Amino acid sequence: MPAAETVTSRLAVWGDPIAHSKSPALHAAAYAVLGLDWEYGRRRVAAAEFSAHLDALDDSWRGLSLTMPLKEEAFRAATTRDAHAELTGAVNTLLLGARRAGFNTDVGGIVDALGERGVHGIGAVRILGAGATAASALVAAVELGADRAEIRARNPERATSLRAIAGRLGVACRVTDFTEAANAVDLTIATLPSGTVLPDDIADRLAARGGVLFDAAYAPWPSALASSWGDRTVVSGLGMLLHQAVRQIRIFANGDPAAPLPDEAAVVAAMRRALDEPA
């Protein structure tokens, strides 16, 4: 009987749901350019099952990408956390080994996606939604220069953690629902679930004084909100997906989300091509 093939490094994206994820295609494209013989799959894992699945991994596992609803679970499971994870209370990347190192690459992914579209030096931001992605959006907006933030949520009481983040960062923060009149802002970041459709009057009011729109959703595209933005600048969540994955791969390769990969331009180009392929 032939000897079993040794798997050098195994990785995967976990979440629920997960079948739609483009992460396996992104990572496979990057590893091919880098010449890394790594496996990257996907697994449907509910929040209540996360700890059991994590504890069952053997030494062949190098790391995990985490999507909803596992980012808070991964935060609690991490032995160490980077600054973005500590600020947001969310981990979307775990580097496994003797210690479980947790990172939040969503913040950098948003900054990079907006930066390549020329969005820098903003003053006021409006964030739609109050979940884990909204926390990353708030930190990203502050890194882009925002000193004023407006949070819109269907249930404003859910935004308590966002108020706390704004306070830690020294940012003026106002929380309201979707019905209030809209002040002018430089940037709107939508973190609403894919497929969300706001009433036309609310969407039009937000668009009229909303500046650039960054919509974290990317399927279906254009989103209903993006369609309401007219000829104003709109950035889809695919940019965030791409750039947060680049930072994840840096972590898996060398432990540092800021350390560029070898021939990173070629890696990113291959990942962009992968985004045009079916998930």
N, C-alpha and C positions, 0 to 999 in steps of 0.2 A: 504494500500500500504506500503511495507517495506521501511524503511528509506534508503536513498542513502548511499552507503559506503563512508566513508571518506578516501581520499587519503592523507597519511601522507606527502610524499615527491615525487615530480615528477621531472624527469630529462630526457634529451634527447640529441642526437647528431644531429646537424643541418649542412647542406651543400648542394651542388648541383654539381654533383650527390651525392646520399647518399644511394641508395639501396644496394650497395656492402659493406657497412660498417660493420665491425666486432665488433664495439664498444658495441652494445646492448648485444651480447653474453658475452663479457669480463666483462661488468659491472654486468650483471645478475649473473654470476658465483661468482663474488666477494661478492655481497650483500647476496647471499645465505649462504656463509661461515660466513659472519659477522652477520647474523641474522637480516638484515635490511629489513623492508617491504617497499622498494622503487620501484617505476616504472621507467624504463629507456627505452625510445623509440627512434625513428628516425623521422626526418621531412626534406623534401626537401624544402630548402629556398634559393632563389636567393639573391644576394647581394643587389639589389634594394629593396627587400621586408623585409630585416632584421629588420630595426627599427620598422616597423609596427608589425611584429610578436613578437618582444621582448616586446614592450609596451603593447601588448594584454595579456601577461601572468599574472595570478592571484597569490595569496599568497601561493597556493599549490606547486608552482615551487621552487625547491631548487637550481638547477644549470643547466648549459649547457656545452656540449662539442662542439667545433666548428672546422669544417674542411673547406677546400677550397670551395668557395671563400670568406669566412666570417671572417677570422682571423683579417684582417685590420678593418673590420666593427666592430667587437667585441672590438678591441683596442680603437676605438673612443667612443664606448658606455660605457666603463668601467669608474667607478668613481675613483677607485684606481687600481694600477697596480704593479705587482712584478718587481724585477730588470730585469729578463729575458724578460718580456714583454716590458719594457721601452727600453731595448737595441735593440730589434728586430723589434719593431713596430707591433708586432703580439700577439694576445690573442687567445688561443685555449680552455680556460676554464673560464667560468663566474660563480662565486658564487653569487647567487641572495639574495636579502633581502633589508634592508633599503638602503644599498649601493650595487652597482654592482662591485664586486672585480674581477679584471682580472688577469690571470696568463698565462704564457707560460710554459707548461710542456714538450714541444717537446725537448727543450735543455737538460733537465735532462734525458729524455727518450733516447736520442742519447748517452749521457755519460754513462748511466747505461748499455745500450745494448752493447756498445763497451767494457766497463769495464769487463763484465762477459765473454767476449772472450779474455781477457788479453791484451787489447789495452790501454796502459798508456804511458805517457811521450813522446808524439810525438813532432817532431820539425817542419816539413813542411806538409801542407795539401793542397790538390787540391779539389775544390768544383765545381761540374758540375751543372750549373743552377744558376739563379739569383732571384728566387722568395722568398716567405715567409719562406719556408723550408730551403732555402740556408742561410738565415739570422740566423736561429736557428742552422744550421750546423756549421756556422762560430763561433758562440759564444761557442758551445759545443767543437769544436776543440781547441779553446783557453783555455778552462777549462781543457782540456787534456794535455796542455803544448805547443801547437803550437805557434810559434813566426813568422812564414812565411805562407802566404796564397796566393794561385793562384786561381782565379775565372775564369771559362770557361763558356761563354754564347754565344748563337747564336747572340744575340744583346748586345754587351758589354756595350752599353750606359745604359742598364737596371740595371747595377750593381752599380750605383751611391750610393745607400743606403748601399750596402755592403762595399764600400770604406769608407764610413763615420763610419760604425761600427768598421771596422779594425782600423781606426784612433783613435777612442775613446778608443780602447783596447790596443793601442800601438803595433799593429801587422803590419809588412811589407806586403803590398798587391799589387798583380799584376793582372790586368784584361785583358783577351784575348779571342779570339774565339777558336773554336775547331781545327783549322787547324795548329796552331803553334806546333813546336817540343816540346816534353814533358821533363821537368826536373824530376829528381828523387824526390819522396815525400814519406813520411811514411804512409800517409793515403789519400785515395780518397773517398769523400762523394758525391754520385750521388743523386741529387734531381730532376731529370728529370721526366716528366709525365710517368705513367705506360704505357708500350708498346713501349717506345721510342727505336728505333734501329739506332745506329750510323753506318756510313760506316765502313766496316771491317778494313781499314787501320788506321782510327782514333782510333777505339776501341782497336786494337792491340797495337798501340803506347802508348795509355794511360795505358793499362794493364802492359806493359813491365816495366814501371818505376813508377807504381802507388801505390806500397805498399799494405796495406790492403784495400779492397773495402767494404765500407758500402753503400748499395743501399737502399734508403728510399722506393723504390717500392717493393711490395711483391706479386703482382698479375698481370700477370702470373709470376710464379717462377719455375726455375731460369729465371731472366730477360736476355735479350740479352747481356747486359754488363757483368752480372755475368758469363755468359757462356764463355765470351772471356777472363776471368781472369785465366783460367787454374787451376793449383793446388795451386795458391796463396789463402790466407785467404779471404773469402767472408762472410759478415754479411748481412742478409736480413732485410728489414724494419719491419718485424714482431716483432723483439726485441724492436725497438723504439715504435711500437704500444702498446706493452705490458707494457713497463715501463712508458711511458707517461700516460697511463691509471691508473697505480698504483698511480702515483702522483696526478692525478685528483681525484681519490677516497679518498685519504688522505685529499684533499681540501674539498670535499663534506662532509666528515665525521667530520673533526675537524678544517678546515680552514687553514691548514698548509701543504704545499707539502713536507716538510721534516720530518714531525712527523709520525713515523711508525704506521701502523694499528695494532690492536690486532691480534695476530697469523698471522702476515703478510706472513710468509712462506707458510702457508696453503692457504691463499688467492691467492698468486702468482701461486701456483701449480694448483689451480682450474682454474685460468685464462689461464694458458698454455694449459690445456686440452681443454678449450673452443675454442682456436685458431684452433684446429684440426677439429672442427665442421663446417658445412656449414654456411655461413653468413646469 
